[in-house]
Amino acid sequence: MKRRVMEVMDGSSHDRAGSIVEWIITFVVLTNCTAVILDSVPEIHAEYKDFFHEFEFWSVMFFSAEYLIRVWSYGARYAADQGGAWRGRREYMFSFFGLIDFFATAPYFVHSFFPFLDLRVLRVLRLLRILKLSKYNTALQDLAHAVMSERKAFASALFLILIATIVSASLMYFAEGHNQPEHFGSIPACIYWSIITITSGYGNVEDLTAAGDIIALLTGFLGVCMSAIMTGIVASAFSNQLGRKKAAFGQQLREALADGVISEAETDTLDRLRRQYRLSEAQAREMMEEARKEFEEKYQRKVRDVAAGE
């Protein structure tokens, strides 16, 4: 039972129970984030503060129960000879998602024990609950894997941005430093202007000299070029990530078709793998047809080779 609860809560079961739990947690997280955002509006807070307080209380109870269930169920991850229950529990509690689950509820309890403290910053941490959704959606995980797979390209692009920032800031310091010492009086102050210009295309301060105009134009154009480079790297990384998932699913398909028949257990395994990789049913069917064609072609070649040998 403990392992079953762990699989359902972890989102790895890929069955009806897992889907229901996923949708319930997603709904509660989204409504909580919406409540936190609306509660920050003074007019809405003044009129509905009792509702928001009550809603926060029951939300904390929900997330606390979820956290305790996860801690308990993760004890089934390892057998006694592999470290026992507390190895799995410690692994979850100090993992990224475990810390998110903990800090999503901690502000409420801290405020309950120390009501005289100004904990507005801690209360904003309630928005961390939205990161819980990344456990059930692979977008952030895919982005992290994509960045790791293209880390050398990202490092090169960031190095170019660093060089461009320092060079443009230094040039702007010599061009505008005497005219606007309050804004361009030092290279570190110009670095802030350079970062704003590269990222948004327009700095936070208007330049006054012709040289400053040229430097600002070149810096803005360089920012557009760097954005295009970074976008291309991310797009390529995501495409490669999807290709790796399709390749892994295709390999599993070919192994299932090795004997010419896909059993019910193999069908369930393929369906779970498809959901895990977030492949659509149409993509899975297309890959299934390609795998069947490859199997039939290999089988026909084998038959012809046997016939030719006889």
C-alpha positions as a LaTeX table, in Angstrom:
\begin{tabular}{lrrr}
\hline
Residue & $x$ (\AA) & $y$ (\AA) & $z$ (\AA) \\
\hline
Met1 & 0.00 & 0.00 & 0.00 \\
Lys2 & 2.80 & 2.43 & 0.88 \\
Arg3 & 4.47 & 1.96 & $-2.51$ \\
Arg4 & 1.15 & 2.40 & $-4.29$ \\
Val5 & 0.54 & 5.69 & $-2.45$ \\
Met6 & 4.07 & 6.83 & $-3.32$ \\
Glu7 & 3.54 & 6.11 & $-7.03$ \\
Val8 & 0.20 & 7.94 & $-7.05$ \\
Met9 & 1.53 & 10.98 & $-5.20$ \\
Asp10 & 4.71 & 11.04 & $-7.26$ \\
Gly11 & 2.79 & 11.02 & $-10.53$ \\
Ser12 & 4.58 & 7.91 & $-11.79$ \\
Ser13 & 1.56 & 5.59 & $-11.75$ \\
His14 & 0.02 & 7.15 & $-14.89$ \\
Asp15 & $-3.40$ & 5.65 & $-14.13$ \\
Arg16 & $-6.79$ & 7.07 & $-13.16$ \\
Ala17 & $-5.88$ & 7.51 & $-9.51$ \\
Gly18 & $-2.69$ & 9.32 & $-10.41$ \\
Ser19 & $-4.55$ & 11.59 & $-12.83$ \\
Ile20 & $-7.18$ & 12.46 & $-10.22$ \\
Val21 & $-4.52$ & 13.34 & $-7.61$ \\
Glu22 & $-2.62$ & 15.36 & $-10.20$ \\
Trp23 & $-5.70$ & 17.39 & $-11.15$ \\
Ile24 & $-6.71$ & 17.98 & $-7.52$ \\
Ile25 & $-3.24$ & 19.25 & $-6.57$ \\
Thr26 & $-3.06$ & 21.37 & $-9.72$ \\
Phe27 & $-6.46$ & 22.94 & $-8.97$ \\
Val28 & $-5.57$ & 23.71 & $-5.35$ \\
Val29 & $-2.19$ & 25.18 & $-6.32$ \\
Leu30 & $-3.68$ & 27.43 & $-9.00$ \\
Thr31 & $-6.50$ & 28.65 & $-6.74$ \\
Asn32 & $-3.94$ & 29.36 & $-3.99$ \\
Cys33 & $-1.71$ & 31.38 & $-6.27$ \\
Thr34 & $-4.76$ & 33.30 & $-7.51$ \\
Ala35 & $-5.79$ & 34.00 & $-3.92$ \\
Val36 & $-2.30$ & 35.26 & $-3.00$ \\
Ile37 & $-2.28$ & 37.60 & $-6.00$ \\
Leu38 & $-5.77$ & 38.96 & $-5.32$ \\
Asp39 & $-5.06$ & 39.32 & $-1.62$ \\
Ser40 & $-2.23$ & 41.73 & $-2.45$ \\
Val41 & $-4.78$ & 44.25 & $-3.83$ \\
Pro42 & $-5.69$ & 46.55 & $-0.89$ \\
Glu43 & $-9.33$ & 46.99 & $-1.92$ \\
Ile44 & $-9.93$ & 43.26 & $-2.36$ \\
His45 & $-8.05$ & 42.43 & 0.83 \\
Ala46 & $-10.13$ & 44.89 & 2.87 \\
Glu47 & $-13.39$ & 43.34 & 1.67 \\
Tyr48 & $-12.49$ & 39.63 & 1.60 \\
Lys49 & $-9.70$ & 39.31 & 4.17 \\
Asp50 & $-11.73$ & 36.88 & 6.30 \\
Phe51 & $-12.34$ & 34.66 & 3.29 \\
Phe52 & $-8.66$ & 34.73 & 2.30 \\
His53 & $-7.62$ & 33.88 & 5.86 \\
Glu54 & $-10.01$ & 30.93 & 6.00 \\
Phe55 & $-9.01$ & 29.76 & 2.56 \\
Glu56 & $-5.32$ & 29.94 & 3.50 \\
Phe57 & $-5.95$ & 27.90 & 6.65 \\
Trp58 & $-7.61$ & 25.02 & 4.80 \\
Ser59 & $-5.04$ & 25.21 & 2.01 \\
Val60 & $-2.23$ & 24.87 & 4.54 \\
Met61 & $-4.01$ & 21.89 & 6.06 \\
Phe62 & $-4.26$ & 20.32 & 2.59 \\
Phe63 & $-0.60$ & 20.90 & 1.71 \\
Ser64 & 0.56 & 19.81 & 5.17 \\
Ala65 & $-1.37$ & 16.55 & 4.84 \\
Glu66 & 0.08 & 16.07 & 1.36 \\
Tyr67 & 3.59 & 16.67 & 2.68 \\
Leu68 & 3.18 & 14.19 & 5.54 \\
Ile69 & 1.70 & 11.56 & 3.20 \\
Arg70 & 4.66 & 11.99 & 0.86 \\
Val71 & 7.16 & 11.69 & 3.71 \\
Trp72 & 5.41 & 8.55 & 4.94 \\
Ser73 & 4.99 & 6.90 & 1.53 \\
Tyr74 & 8.54 & 7.58 & 0.36 \\
Gly75 & 9.64 & 5.11 & 3.00 \\
Ala76 & 8.76 & 2.41 & 0.46 \\
Arg77 & 11.33 & 3.60 & $-2.07$ \\
Tyr78 & 14.20 & 1.53 & $-0.63$ \\
Ala79 & 14.29 & $-1.91$ & 0.95 \\
Ala80 & 15.84 & $-2.55$ & 4.33 \\
Asp81 & 19.16 & $-3.66$ & 2.81 \\
Gln82 & 19.29 & $-0.47$ & 0.68 \\
Gly83 & 19.00 & 1.97 & 3.52 \\
Gly84 & 15.48 & 1.45 & 4.77 \\
Ala85 & 12.50 & 3.76 & 4.99 \\
Trp86 & 14.34 & 6.80 & 6.29 \\
Arg87 & 16.67 & 6.88 & 3.32 \\
Gly88 & 13.73 & 7.43 & 1.00 \\
Arg89 & 12.17 & 9.95 & 3.37 \\
Arg90 & 15.36 & 11.94 & 3.74 \\
Glu91 & 15.85 & 11.83 & $-0.01$ \\
Tyr92 & 12.42 & 13.38 & $-0.53$ \\
Met93 & 12.61 & 15.90 & 2.33 \\
Phe94 & 15.90 & 17.38 & 1.07 \\
Ser95 & 15.07 & 17.14 & $-2.62$ \\
Phe96 & 14.04 & 20.18 & $-4.67$ \\
Phe97 & 10.33 & 19.32 & $-4.60$ \\
Gly98 & 10.49 & 18.30 & $-0.94$ \\
Leu99 & 11.90 & 21.69 & 0.02 \\
Ile100 & 9.27 & 23.41 & $-2.13$ \\
Asp101 & 6.53 & 21.45 & $-0.36$ \\
Phe102 & 8.00 & 22.38 & 3.02 \\
Phe103 & 8.49 & 26.11 & 2.38 \\
Ala104 & 5.05 & 26.37 & 0.77 \\
Thr105 & 3.46 & 25.85 & 4.21 \\
Ala106 & 6.22 & 27.02 & 6.57 \\
Pro107 & 5.30 & 30.75 & 6.43 \\
Tyr108 & 1.84 & 30.07 & 7.85 \\
Phe109 & 3.17 & 28.16 & 10.85 \\
Val110 & 5.96 & 30.68 & 11.44 \\
His111 & 3.40 & 33.48 & 11.47 \\
Ser112 & 1.18 & 31.46 & 13.83 \\
Phe113 & 4.01 & 31.05 & 16.35 \\
Phe114 & 5.39 & 34.59 & 15.92 \\
Pro115 & 2.37 & 36.80 & 15.08 \\
Phe116 & 4.18 & 39.98 & 16.19 \\
Leu117 & 6.79 & 39.70 & 13.42 \\
Asp118 & 6.44 & 41.36 & 10.02 \\
Leu119 & 6.49 & 38.30 & 7.81 \\
Arg120 & 5.18 & 39.75 & 4.56 \\
Val121 & 8.25 & 38.49 & 2.72 \\
Leu122 & 7.67 & 34.98 & 4.03 \\
Arg123 & 4.01 & 35.12 & 3.08 \\
Val124 & 5.03 & 35.87 & $-0.50$ \\
Leu125 & 6.79 & 32.48 & $-0.43$ \\
Arg126 & 3.33 & 30.96 & $-0.73$ \\
Leu127 & 3.68 & 31.61 & $-4.44$ \\
Leu128 & 6.36 & 28.90 & $-4.43$ \\
Arg129 & 3.46 & 26.47 & $-4.49$ \\
Ile130 & 3.17 & 27.04 & $-8.22$ \\
Leu131 & 6.53 & 25.25 & $-8.61$ \\
Lys132 & 4.79 & 22.11 & $-7.41$ \\
Leu133 & 3.12 & 21.95 & $-10.83$ \\
Ser134 & 6.47 & 21.29 & $-12.48$ \\
Lys135 & 6.40 & 17.86 & $-10.85$ \\
Tyr136 & 3.45 & 16.93 & $-13.08$ \\
Asn137 & 4.47 & 18.96 & $-16.12$ \\
Thr138 & 7.82 & 18.25 & $-17.74$ \\
Ala139 & 8.25 & 21.77 & $-19.17$ \\
Leu140 & 10.66 & 22.94 & $-16.47$ \\
Gln141 & 12.36 & 19.56 & $-16.38$ \\
Asp142 & 12.76 & 19.60 & $-20.16$ \\
Leu143 & 14.16 & 23.13 & $-19.96$ \\
Ala144 & 16.66 & 22.09 & $-17.29$ \\
His145 & 17.73 & 19.05 & $-19.29$ \\
Ala146 & 17.93 & 21.14 & $-22.46$ \\
Val147 & 20.14 & 23.73 & $-20.75$ \\
Met148 & 22.37 & 20.99 & $-19.33$ \\
Ser149 & 22.71 & 19.29 & $-22.69$ \\
Glu150 & 23.67 & 22.60 & $-24.35$ \\
Arg151 & 25.58 & 24.02 & $-21.40$ \\
Lys152 & 28.72 & 24.65 & $-23.44$ \\
Ala153 & 26.79 & 26.67 & $-25.99$ \\
Phe154 & 25.00 & 28.57 & $-23.21$ \\
Ala155 & 28.31 & 29.25 & $-21.47$ \\
Ser156 & 29.78 & 30.61 & $-24.71$ \\
Ala157 & 26.76 & 32.86 & $-25.28$ \\
Leu158 & 26.85 & 34.15 & $-21.70$ \\
Phe159 & 30.58 & 34.84 & $-22.06$ \\
Leu160 & 29.89 & 36.91 & $-25.18$ \\
Ile161 & 27.17 & 38.81 & $-23.33$ \\
Leu162 & 29.59 & 39.50 & $-20.47$ \\
Ile163 & 32.21 & 40.86 & $-22.85$ \\
Ala164 & 29.63 & 42.98 & $-24.69$ \\
Thr165 & 28.30 & 44.37 & $-21.41$ \\
Ile166 & 31.73 & 45.41 & $-20.14$ \\
Val167 & 32.84 & 46.89 & $-23.48$ \\
Ser168 & 29.64 & 48.89 & $-24.04$ \\
Ala169 & 29.64 & 50.10 & $-20.42$ \\
Ser170 & 33.25 & 51.25 & $-20.71$ \\
Leu171 & 32.59 & 53.09 & $-23.97$ \\
Met172 & 29.48 & 54.75 & $-22.55$ \\
Tyr173 & 31.46 & 55.83 & $-19.48$ \\
Phe174 & 33.99 & 57.68 & $-21.64$ \\
Ala175 & 31.26 & 59.09 & $-23.91$ \\
Glu176 & 28.72 & 60.24 & $-21.32$ \\
Gly177 & 30.56 & 60.24 & $-17.99$ \\
His178 & 31.35 & 63.98 & $-18.05$ \\
Asn179 & 27.91 & 65.03 & $-19.30$ \\
Gln180 & 25.83 & 62.84 & $-16.93$ \\
Pro181 & 27.99 & 61.94 & $-13.93$ \\
Glu182 & 24.89 & 61.10 & $-11.89$ \\
His183 & 24.05 & 58.25 & $-14.30$ \\
Phe184 & 27.34 & 57.40 & $-16.05$ \\
Gly185 & 29.84 & 58.52 & $-13.42$ \\
Ser186 & 31.48 & 55.10 & $-13.16$ \\
Ile187 & 31.81 & 51.93 & $-15.16$ \\
Pro188 & 29.74 & 49.88 & $-12.65$ \\
Ala189 & 26.90 & 52.41 & $-13.08$ \\
Cys190 & 27.24 & 52.08 & $-16.85$ \\
Ile191 & 27.14 & 48.29 & $-16.55$ \\
Tyr192 & 23.59 & 48.58 & $-15.21$ \\
Trp193 & 22.67 & 50.73 & $-18.21$ \\
Ser194 & 24.35 & 48.24 & $-20.54$ \\
Ile195 & 22.47 & 45.26 & $-19.08$ \\
Ile196 & 19.14 & 47.09 & $-19.42$ \\
Thr197 & 19.96 & 48.05 & $-23.02$ \\
Ile198 & 21.07 & 44.56 & $-24.05$ \\
Thr199 & 18.06 & 42.83 & $-22.49$ \\
Ser200 & 15.34 & 45.34 & $-23.48$ \\
Gly201 & 16.84 & 47.21 & $-26.43$ \\
Tyr202 & 16.61 & 50.59 & $-24.71$ \\
Gly203 & 18.49 & 51.85 & $-21.64$ \\
Asn204 & 17.04 & 53.49 & $-18.58$ \\
Val205 & 18.84 & 56.81 & $-19.28$ \\
Glu206 & 18.80 & 58.97 & $-22.42$ \\
Asp207 & 22.24 & 59.68 & $-23.84$ \\
Leu208 & 23.20 & 63.27 & $-24.78$ \\
Thr209 & 26.19 & 62.95 & $-27.15$ \\
Ala210 & 26.53 & 61.66 & $-30.69$ \\
Ala211 & 29.00 & 59.05 & $-29.51$ \\
Gly212 & 26.50 & 57.95 & $-26.88$ \\
Asp213 & 23.83 & 57.58 & $-29.57$ \\
Ile214 & 26.08 & 55.33 & $-31.63$ \\
Ile215 & 27.08 & 53.22 & $-28.61$ \\
Ala216 & 23.43 & 52.88 & $-27.55$ \\
Leu217 & 22.39 & 51.80 & $-31.06$ \\
Leu218 & 25.18 & 49.25 & $-31.30$ \\
Thr219 & 24.43 & 47.93 & $-27.80$ \\
Gly220 & 20.72 & 47.56 & $-28.59$ \\
Phe221 & 21.49 & 45.82 & $-31.89$ \\
Leu222 & 23.91 & 43.51 & $-30.12$ \\
Gly223 & 21.20 & 42.67 & $-27.59$ \\
Val224 & 18.84 & 41.65 & $-30.40$ \\
Cys225 & 21.54 & 39.45 & $-31.92$ \\
Met226 & 22.27 & 37.77 & $-28.59$ \\
Ser227 & 18.56 & 37.17 & $-28.02$ \\
Ala228 & 18.37 & 35.46 & $-31.40$ \\
Ile229 & 21.39 & 33.30 & $-30.53$ \\
Met230 & 19.97 & 32.28 & $-27.15$ \\
Thr231 & 16.55 & 31.57 & $-28.69$ \\
Gly232 & 18.16 & 29.36 & $-31.31$ \\
Ile233 & 20.09 & 27.45 & $-28.66$ \\
Val234 & 16.95 & 26.87 & $-26.58$ \\
Ala235 & 14.89 & 25.84 & $-29.61$ \\
Ser236 & 17.58 & 23.41 & $-30.75$ \\
Ala237 & 17.92 & 21.98 & $-27.24$ \\
Phe238 & 14.17 & 21.43 & $-26.92$ \\
Ser239 & 14.08 & 19.78 & $-30.33$ \\
Asn240 & 16.92 & 17.46 & $-29.35$ \\
Gln241 & 15.16 & 16.67 & $-26.08$ \\
Leu242 & 12.00 & 15.65 & $-27.92$ \\
Gly243 & 14.07 & 13.62 & $-30.34$ \\
Arg244 & 15.69 & 11.71 & $-27.48$ \\
Lys245 & 12.29 & 10.94 & $-25.98$ \\
Lys246 & 10.99 & 9.68 & $-29.32$ \\
Ala247 & 14.11 & 7.57 & $-29.77$ \\
Ala248 & 13.68 & 6.00 & $-26.33$ \\
Phe249 & 9.99 & 5.31 & $-27.00$ \\
Gly250 & 10.82 & 3.89 & $-30.42$ \\
Gln251 & 13.43 & 1.58 & $-28.92$ \\
Gln252 & 10.86 & 0.32 & $-26.42$ \\
Leu253 & 8.42 & $-0.25$ & $-29.30$ \\
Arg254 & 10.95 & $-2.28$ & $-31.27$ \\
Glu255 & 11.73 & $-4.41$ & $-28.22$ \\
Ala256 & 8.02 & $-5.05$ & $-27.70$ \\
Leu257 & 7.64 & $-6.05$ & $-31.37$ \\
Ala258 & 10.65 & $-8.35$ & $-31.30$ \\
Asp259 & 8.38 & $-11.42$ & $-31.12$ \\
Gly260 & 5.78 & $-9.96$ & $-33.49$ \\
Val261 & 3.10 & $-9.56$ & $-30.81$ \\
Ile262 & 2.59 & $-6.79$ & $-28.27$ \\
Ser263 & 1.16 & $-8.25$ & $-25.10$ \\
Glu264 & $-1.21$ & $-6.47$ & $-22.74$ \\
Ala265 & 1.58 & $-5.87$ & $-20.23$ \\
Glu266 & 3.77 & $-4.38$ & $-22.97$ \\
Thr267 & 0.88 & $-2.18$ & $-24.08$ \\
Asp268 & 0.48 & $-0.84$ & $-20.54$ \\
Thr269 & 4.22 & $-0.21$ & $-20.32$ \\
Leu270 & 4.23 & 1.65 & $-23.64$ \\
Asp271 & 1.22 & 3.72 & $-22.61$ \\
Arg272 & 2.88 & 4.72 & $-19.32$ \\
Leu273 & 6.06 & 5.59 & $-21.19$ \\
Arg274 & 4.09 & 7.68 & $-23.70$ \\
Arg275 & 2.46 & 9.68 & $-20.91$ \\
Gln276 & 5.75 & 10.08 & $-19.12$ \\
Tyr277 & 7.36 & 11.50 & $-22.26$ \\
Arg278 & 4.25 & 13.63 & $-22.98$ \\
Leu279 & 3.82 & 12.16 & $-26.45$ \\
Ser280 & 0.40 & 12.43 & $-28.06$ \\
Glu281 & $-1.57$ & 9.38 & $-29.09$ \\
Ala282 & $-1.18$ & 10.40 & $-32.74$ \\
Gln283 & 2.60 & 10.48 & $-32.37$ \\
Ala284 & 2.56 & 7.10 & $-30.65$ \\
Arg285 & 0.39 & 5.58 & $-33.41$ \\
Glu286 & 2.67 & 6.98 & $-36.10$ \\
Met287 & 5.73 & 5.52 & $-34.39$ \\
Met288 & 3.89 & 2.23 & $-33.92$ \\
Glu289 & 3.15 & 2.02 & $-37.64$ \\
Glu290 & 6.79 & 2.77 & $-38.48$ \\
Ala291 & 7.97 & 0.10 & $-36.04$ \\
Arg292 & 5.55 & $-2.46$ & $-37.54$ \\
Lys293 & 6.75 & $-1.66$ & $-41.04$ \\
Glu294 & 10.37 & $-2.12$ & $-39.95$ \\
Phe295 & 9.46 & $-5.45$ & $-38.31$ \\
Glu296 & 7.60 & $-6.67$ & $-41.40$ \\
Glu297 & 10.48 & $-5.67$ & $-43.69$ \\
Lys298 & 12.99 & $-7.47$ & $-41.46$ \\
Tyr299 & 10.74 & $-10.54$ & $-41.33$ \\
Gln300 & 10.32 & $-10.61$ & $-45.13$ \\
Arg301 & 14.06 & $-10.24$ & $-45.66$ \\
Lys302 & 14.66 & $-13.09$ & $-43.25$ \\
Val303 & 12.14 & $-15.27$ & $-45.11$ \\
Arg304 & 13.78 & $-14.46$ & $-48.46$ \\
Asp305 & 17.23 & $-15.22$ & $-47.08$ \\
Val306 & 16.02 & $-18.58$ & $-45.76$ \\
Ala307 & 14.37 & $-19.37$ & $-49.09$ \\
Ala308 & 17.51 & $-18.38$ & $-51.01$ \\
Gly309 & 19.64 & $-20.57$ & $-48.74$ \\
Glu310 & 17.48 & $-23.60$ & $-49.41$ \\
\hline
\end{tabular}
